[in-house]
Amino acid sequence: MSAYWMKVALGNLLAAACLGVVLRFAFVVELSWLEFRQVLHAHSHVAMLGWVYLALFGALVETFLGEGRMRTARYRILFWLTQISVLGMLLTFPVEGYGPFSIAFSTAHVLLSYVFAYRFWRDLEAGPAAGPSLRFARGALVFMILSTLALWAMGPIILFGLQGSAFYYMSVQFFLHFQFNGWFLFAVFALLFHHWKEIPQRP
């Protein structure tokens, strides 16, 4: 994975960790200025969509397509546009919670993830990858797209005043389940199976 891309992903991890420290500190000292839930939203979004997503983005592209493909304009532009959306969420969620700007940046991230899934799937078909690693990589993309159906359901749920209802929490859990147990887990398995072939086997 490009060292610079990894530094960006780690920078997002550091930002999420700092927000986490502030949230923990709020249990020790009263921070009257802190909008706890809004900062919590920023923390979770940057951790998942900034740190984990972009780390997997870079690792998958380099592992399955090669470092040369990482340097192509297509993936570089996609990476940096995604990072801009992450920075937007980092800056807007603490200020407004779920507001027009934070929702706009979140939506941009979802749409960019669709572009990545489409482009990466197409490039996988043209690449040399095969076997379990390829199936796990494709499965990861499917689960990533599937998880976002819950996000699109949030609009109607909120429109009909169902915040806090079972439908609301089911949508949240649907998204988290297919992110963690689908997209993230299958992407890690894809990387592990791919690199397993490179480990010298004892006779």
C-alpha positions as CSV (number, residue, x, y, z in Angstrom):
1,M,0.0,0.0,0.0
2,S,1.3,3.5,-0.8
3,A,3.0,4.9,2.2
4,Y,1.3,8.2,1.7
5,W,-2.1,6.7,1.5
6,M,-1.4,4.8,4.7
7,K,-0.3,8.0,6.4
8,V,-3.6,9.6,5.4
9,A,-5.6,6.6,6.8
10,L,-3.5,6.7,10.0
11,G,-4.1,10.4,10.3
12,N,-7.9,9.7,10.2
13,L,-7.3,7.1,13.0
14,L,-5.4,9.7,15.0
15,A,-8.3,12.2,14.6
16,A,-10.9,9.6,15.6
17,A,-8.7,8.6,18.6
18,C,-8.4,12.3,19.7
19,L,-12.2,12.7,19.5
20,G,-12.5,9.5,21.5
21,V,-10.2,10.8,24.2
22,V,-12.4,14.0,24.5
23,L,-15.5,11.9,24.8
24,R,-14.0,9.8,27.6
25,F,-12.7,12.9,29.3
26,A,-16.2,14.2,29.4
27,F,-17.1,11.5,31.9
28,V,-14.3,12.8,34.2
29,V,-14.7,16.6,33.9
30,E,-17.8,18.5,32.9
31,L,-17.4,20.0,29.4
32,S,-20.4,22.3,29.1
33,W,-19.4,23.3,25.6
34,L,-19.3,19.8,24.3
35,E,-22.2,18.4,22.3
36,F,-21.5,14.8,23.2
37,R,-23.7,13.1,20.7
38,Q,-22.5,15.2,17.8
39,V,-18.9,14.6,18.6
40,L,-19.7,10.9,18.9
41,H,-21.1,10.9,15.4
42,A,-17.9,12.6,14.1
43,H,-15.8,10.0,16.0
44,S,-17.6,7.0,14.6
45,H,-17.8,8.3,11.0
46,V,-14.1,9.2,10.8
47,A,-13.1,5.9,12.4
48,M,-15.1,3.7,10.1
49,L,-15.2,5.7,6.9
50,G,-11.8,7.5,7.2
51,W,-9.5,5.0,8.9
52,V,-10.9,1.5,8.1
53,Y,-12.5,2.3,4.7
54,L,-9.5,4.1,3.3
55,A,-7.0,1.6,4.7
56,L,-8.9,-1.3,3.0
57,F,-9.3,0.8,-0.2
58,G,-5.5,1.2,-0.5
59,A,-4.7,-2.3,0.6
60,L,-7.1,-3.9,-1.8
61,V,-6.0,-1.8,-4.8
62,E,-2.3,-2.5,-4.2
63,T,-2.8,-6.2,-3.4
64,F,-5.1,-7.1,-6.3
65,L,-4.2,-4.6,-8.9
66,G,-0.6,-3.7,-8.2
67,E,1.1,-0.5,-7.1
68,G,1.2,0.8,-10.6
69,R,-2.6,0.9,-10.7
70,M,-2.6,2.9,-7.5
71,R,-0.7,5.7,-9.2
72,T,-3.3,6.0,-12.0
73,A,-5.4,9.1,-11.9
74,R,-8.6,7.1,-11.6
75,Y,-7.8,5.7,-8.1
76,R,-5.8,8.7,-6.9
77,I,-8.7,11.1,-7.6
78,L,-11.2,8.7,-6.0
79,F,-9.0,8.3,-2.9
80,W,-8.6,12.1,-2.4
81,L,-12.3,12.9,-3.1
82,T,-13.2,10.3,-0.4
83,Q,-10.7,11.8,2.0
84,I,-12.3,15.3,1.4
85,S,-15.6,13.8,2.3
86,V,-14.1,12.4,5.5
87,L,-12.6,15.8,6.4
88,G,-16.0,17.3,5.8
89,M,-17.6,14.9,8.2
90,L,-14.9,15.5,10.8
91,L,-15.5,19.3,10.7
92,T,-19.3,19.4,10.4
93,F,-20.6,16.6,12.7
94,P,-19.3,18.2,15.9
95,V,-20.9,21.5,14.9
96,E,-24.3,20.5,13.6
97,G,-24.7,16.8,14.2
98,Y,-26.9,15.4,11.4
99,G,-27.4,18.6,9.5
100,P,-27.3,19.6,5.8
101,F,-23.5,19.8,5.5
102,S,-22.7,16.6,7.4
103,I,-25.4,14.7,5.5
104,A,-24.0,16.0,2.2
105,F,-20.5,14.8,3.0
106,S,-21.8,11.5,4.2
107,T,-23.8,11.1,1.0
108,A,-20.8,12.0,-1.1
109,H,-18.8,9.2,0.7
110,V,-21.5,6.7,-0.1
111,L,-21.7,7.7,-3.8
112,L,-17.9,7.6,-4.0
113,S,-17.9,4.1,-2.5
114,Y,-20.2,3.0,-5.3
115,V,-17.8,4.3,-7.9
116,F,-14.9,2.4,-6.1
117,A,-16.9,-0.8,-6.0
118,Y,-17.8,-0.6,-9.7
119,R,-14.3,0.3,-10.8
120,F,-12.5,-2.2,-8.5
121,W,-14.9,-5.0,-9.6
122,R,-14.3,-4.3,-13.2
123,D,-10.5,-4.2,-12.7
124,L,-10.6,-7.5,-10.7
125,E,-12.2,-9.2,-13.7
126,A,-9.2,-8.1,-15.9
127,G,-6.6,-9.0,-13.2
128,P,-4.9,-12.3,-12.4
129,A,-6.5,-12.8,-9.0
130,A,-8.4,-16.1,-8.6
131,G,-9.6,-18.5,-6.0
132,P,-10.8,-17.7,-2.4
133,S,-9.1,-14.3,-2.3
134,L,-11.0,-13.1,-5.4
135,R,-14.4,-14.4,-4.0
136,F,-13.8,-12.7,-0.7
137,A,-12.9,-9.5,-2.4
138,R,-16.1,-9.5,-4.5
139,G,-18.1,-10.5,-1.5
140,A,-16.7,-7.6,0.5
141,L,-17.9,-5.2,-2.3
142,V,-21.4,-6.7,-2.3
143,F,-21.7,-6.4,1.5
144,M,-20.5,-2.8,1.3
145,I,-23.2,-1.9,-1.2
146,L,-25.8,-3.9,0.7
147,S,-25.0,-2.1,4.0
148,T,-25.8,1.3,2.4
149,L,-29.4,0.4,1.8
150,A,-30.0,1.1,5.4
151,L,-28.6,4.7,4.9
152,W,-31.1,5.4,2.1
153,A,-33.9,4.0,4.3
154,M,-33.0,6.7,7.0
155,G,-34.6,9.5,4.9
156,P,-38.1,8.0,4.8
157,I,-37.8,6.9,8.5
158,I,-36.9,10.4,9.7
159,L,-39.5,11.9,7.3
160,F,-42.3,9.9,8.9
161,G,-41.1,10.8,12.4
162,L,-39.8,7.4,13.3
163,Q,-36.6,8.4,15.0
164,G,-36.0,6.3,18.0
165,S,-38.4,3.6,16.7
166,A,-37.6,0.0,16.0
167,F,-37.3,0.7,12.3
168,Y,-34.6,3.4,13.1
169,Y,-32.5,1.1,15.2
170,M,-32.9,-1.8,12.8
171,S,-31.5,0.3,10.0
172,V,-28.6,1.4,12.1
173,Q,-27.8,-2.3,13.1
174,F,-28.3,-3.4,9.5
175,F,-25.7,-0.9,8.3
176,L,-23.2,-1.8,11.1
177,H,-23.7,-5.5,10.7
178,F,-22.9,-5.6,7.0
179,Q,-20.1,-3.1,7.4
180,F,-18.2,-5.0,10.2
181,N,-19.2,-8.6,9.5
182,G,-19.5,-8.2,5.7
183,W,-17.4,-5.5,4.0
184,F,-14.6,-5.2,6.6
185,L,-14.3,-8.9,7.5
186,F,-14.5,-10.2,3.9
187,A,-11.9,-7.6,2.8
188,V,-9.5,-8.7,5.5
189,F,-10.0,-12.4,4.5
190,A,-9.4,-11.4,0.8
191,L,-6.1,-9.9,1.8
192,L,-5.1,-12.8,4.0
193,F,-5.9,-15.5,1.4
194,H,-4.1,-13.5,-1.2
195,H,-0.9,-13.1,0.8
196,W,-1.1,-16.7,2.2
197,K,-0.1,-17.9,-1.3
198,E,3.1,-15.8,-1.0
199,I,4.3,-17.5,2.2
200,P,6.8,-20.2,1.5
201,Q,5.4,-23.6,2.4
202,R,7.6,-26.1,4.3
203,P,8.0,-29.4,2.5
